[in-house]
């Protein structure tokens, strides 16, 4: 289940934050769309993803317990 999505500034990449505690990065300029990265490390559902204005950095977040 996808909880959050964000495009990089160029529109080439899409990041998705998922209920399975992963962030996935997709190359949307290719058809069919190709997954280029799967980032693990969250302990809960990833509820937000965002690229910085340069597209060099990707941030992700989850809701804290409590």
GISULRA-V451608 format. One record per pair of residues at least 4 apart in sequence whose ideal C-beta (glycine too) atoms are under 7 Angstrom apart, sorted by the first residue. I is the first residue (numbers start at 1). J is the second residue. Records with the same first field share a line. If there is no record, write none. Layout:
I = J, J
This chain:
1 = 18, 19
2 = 16, 18
3 = 17, 18, 19, 45, 46, 47
4 = 17, 46, 47, 48, 49
5 = 14, 15, 16, 49
6 = 15, 49, 50, 51
7 = 11, 14
8 = 12, 13, 51, 55
9 = 51, 53, 55
10 = 55
12 = 27, 28, 29
13 = 25, 26, 27, 28
14 = 26, 28
15 = 23, 25, 49, 51, 58
16 = 24, 26, 49
17 = 23, 46, 47, 48, 49, 60
18 = 22, 24, 46
19 = 45
21 = 40, 42, 43, 44, 45, 46
22 = 38, 39, 40, 46
23 = 39, 46, 49, 60
24 = 35, 37, 38
25 = 36, 37
26 = 33, 34, 35, 36
27 = 33, 34, 36
28 = 33
30 = 34
42 = 46, 60, 62
44 = 62, 63
45 = 62
46 = 60, 62
47 = 61, 62, 63
48 = 60, 61
49 = 58, 60
50 = 59
51 = 55, 57, 58
52 = 56, 57
